[in-house]
């Protein structure tokens, strides 16, 4: 089995990932859909695009800042393991929503950290 991988813009986040759910989404042409008389489905697949739902472990302030910088661009490069082949693939992704999670305070050090950081990566 392939070891989990999440590298974004050259930064390795694999050790900070709690969960990485990958989905292959089909993109259909405009004329795709069901025939209203027969109910038969007609589709023309244009492409299949990868989508990753990512949930991070607790992040320190510097880790969160680096992650947010890496996914803030219009598009960014990320490497994951393709479940269908078990090999690493690098693709161009975008993220439209970047929730920071709950900001908490480490009572011993006084440093902030973040719980519940989640985001989606959608293939370009």
N, C-alpha and C positions, 0 to 999 in steps of 0.2 A: 504494500500500500504506500502511496506517495505521501510524504510529509506535507502538512499544510503550509501554504506559502501566501504571503500578502506583502508585496513590495510595491510601494507607491513612490514614483519619482526618485527611485534609487534608495529609499529608506525602507528598511525591513521592519514590518509591524507584526510579523507572525507571532511572536511571543506575547504580544499585547492583545491578541484577538481572543475573545471569549467564544464567539460563534461566527461562522462564515457560511451563509446559505447561498448556493449558486442555482440559478434558474436559466434555462435557455428559452428565450421568448421569440416567437415567430412574428415577423412583420409581413402583413398581407397587402396585396395591391388594392387599390381603391374599389374595384368591382367585386371583391370577394364578399360573400354573405350567403344567406339562405334564400332559396326560391320561395316566394310567399305562397305559391300554389301547391308545391309538392313538399316543401320543407327540406329539400335536398340541399346540402351545403356545397357551395362552389368556392374554391379559394385558389389564389395564385400567390404563392409564397415568394416574397422578394428576398428575404434574408432571415437568418436566425441570429439574434443578438444575446449576449451574455448579460445577466444582471446578478449582482452580488448584494445581499443584505448583510451588513457587517455590524456586529455588536462587540464593543471593546471592553476589556477589563478596566479596572481603575487606572486612570491616567493622571500623571503629575502635570503641573502647569506647563512645563517645557515640552512634554510629550504631546499634550493637546495642541499647543501652539504650532508645533511642527506638522502634526497631522492636518490641522485646519489649513495651514499654508499649502500643504501638498494637494489637497482636494479643492482648493478655492478657485483654481483657474477654470476657464471655460471648458477645457479638456486637459486630461493628464494621463500619463502612462502608468499602468499597473500590471503586475504579474501575479497570476494565481495558478493553481493546478486545475487543468481541464478534467472534470470527472469522467468524461467519455474516453479519454486517452490515457489519463494518469500522468500527463506531461505538463510542464510549465508552459504557459502561454502569456505573452505580453500583448496587451491591447490598449487602445485609447478609450477612456471612459469619461463620464461627466457625473457630477453630483449636484442636484438642484436644492437639496435641503440638508443643512448641516447642524443638527441639534448638539449642543454642548453637554447635555446631561446635567445632573445635579452637582452644583458646586458645593464642596464640603471643606471643612478645615481640619487638618491633622492637629489634634490637641497637644501632642507632644512637641511637634516642630513648628507649629503655627503656619505651615505651608498649605496652600489650597490644593485640592485634587478634585477629580471629576468622575462621577459614577454614572453609568447608563448612556455613554456616548454611542450613538447608532447613526448609520448613514447607509444609503444605497449607492452603488456604483453601477451605472448603466453604460453598456458598450455604445460607442459612437456610431 
